[in-house]
Amino acid sequence: MTGFRTSSIYLAFALGALIWMVATPDVTVVSGADSRVKSRLARILVGRNEVNRQKRLAALAHNVAGRIDGMHDLIYALDYHAAAAAEGEELPPSFSTLADVVAQIKRPQARDAVIGLLDCPQVVVAIVAADVLGQHQIYEAIEPLKGQVERPEFESLYGFRFSLVRSLVQMEHP
């Protein structure tokens, strides 16, 4: 009887420790220019492993609570990749999925982050933003989308013009 009681105490302790480890967020403080706290999600989303990034985004695409909980990390990753693209780095293949996941969050910060991508000097980022804004019918983006006519790429790139027009049509705004 004592062996059973002792083993059940150890099992309860181990289960409690496991729950505590899962519930405790994994954070690290990064020193230097960017001193924000980055979670495991942020590290995955800005990391080099595209497969892990796509897996995490696929899981978040179907998890409303996960998107809301990870909103700041998702916005951080979106801004990180847009800034890297503006400096000449290549966008990861999952960038459009990341923008789509952020646009699914019905919060002003997420909406403003996606709308802010329209001002990125890298035209591919602006095209992705226009597509996502139209798909999710974010009406606050109508005026910024109209303002994209002033960009020099509007005259020279048919794909850019097409994305803007398609986005405005998808809005179905009265």
N, C-alpha and C positions, 0 to 999 in steps of 0.2 A: 504494500500500500504506500509506503514512504517513497519507493522508487517512482511510482506513478505520479505522486504529488510533486516530487522534485523535478521530474521530467516535464510535467505540465507547467511548472513555474518557469523553467528554462525556456520552454516553447513560448510562453506568454511574453517573457522578456525579449526573446529574439524577434518575435512578431512586432512588439512595440518599438524595438530599435529599428527594424526594417521600415515601419510606417514613418517613424521620425526622419529617417534618411531620405525617404521618397518625398516627404512633405517639405523638407528644408530646401530652399532654393540654393542652387550651386552658383555662387557669385564670386567674382574676383575683381579686385580694383586694379585698373590699369594706370600706370603712372605716365607722365609725359603730357603731351598736348591734349589728349582726350582722356580726362580723368573720370569719365562716367563709369558707373558700375555696369559691367556686362554680364548677363546671365549666360547659361549654357545655350539657350536658344539663340541669342545674339552671336555667340561664337560660332555656332553652326551656320547661321545665315550669312555671315561675312567670311567664313572660312574657305579653304581651298577645295574641300570635298563636295563636288556638285551632286553626287548621289545622295549624300546625307542631307543636303539642302533640299533636294527634290522630295525626299521621303518626309521630311519635317513639314514642308509646305503642303504636301498631299494630305497629311494628317490634319493640319490646321484648316484646310479647305472645308472639312466636314465637321469642324468642332467650333461652334460659336463661342463657347466659354473660353476655349484655348486661345482664340483670336483676340478676344477682349483682354484676357490676362496678359498675353504677349504683345499687346499693341505697341508699347514703347520700343520693344526690341525689333518688331517688324518695321516700324517707321525708321528706327536707327539703321537697319540693314538696307532699307530702300534708299535713304539719303546717302549711305556709305557707297553703294554701288553706283548711284547717279553721279556723285562727286568723283569717283574713280573713272567713270566713263568720260566725264568732262575733262579729266586730265589725260585722256588718251588710252586708258586701259579698256580692254574688251569687256562688254557686258556678259555676265554669266547667262547660260541658256535659260535658267529659271527666273530671270528678272521679271518677265511678263507675268509669271505665276505669282511672284512676290507682290507685284503691284496689284494684281487681282485680289489676292488675299487681304491686302490692306484696304482696298476699296470696299470689300464686303463688310468691314467693320463700320457700323452705323454710329460713328462718333465724329465730332468736328475736327479733332486732331488728325484722324486718319484721312478724312476728306480733304483737309487742307494740305496734307503731305502729298497726296496724289495730284492735287491741283498744282502744287508747287513744282512738280516735275515738268510741267509745261515750259517753265522758264530755263530749263537746263540747256546749256549751249550745245550739247550732243543731241542731234535731231532724232536719233533712234529712241532716246529716252522720252522725248516729247511725243513721238508717234505712239509708243506704248501707253503713255499716260492718256492720250486722247482716246485710244481704243477702250481702255479700261473705264474711263469716265463715261463714255457713251453706253457701254454695256451695262453699267450699273445705274444709269440715268441719274447722275449726280448733277442736279439742275444748277447748283451754285457755280458750276464750271462753264456755263454757257458763255458768259462774258469773257472769261480768260481764253476760251476756245476761239471766240471771235477775234480776240486780240492777236492771235497767232498769225493773222493775215499780214502783220507788220514784219514778220521774220523774213530774212532774205531767202530762206529755203522755200518759202511759200511759192515764189515765182519759179524757182529752178527745179524743184522736186515734185513730180506728179504724185508719188506715193504719200508725201506729206499732205498735199492738198486733199487727196482722196481720204486719208485717215481723218482729217478734220471734218470734212463734209459728212462722212459716214457716222462719225461720233455725234454730230449735231442731229442727224436724221434719227439715230437710235434713241436720242433723248425723248422723242415723241412729246415734246413740251408744247402746250397750247399756245 
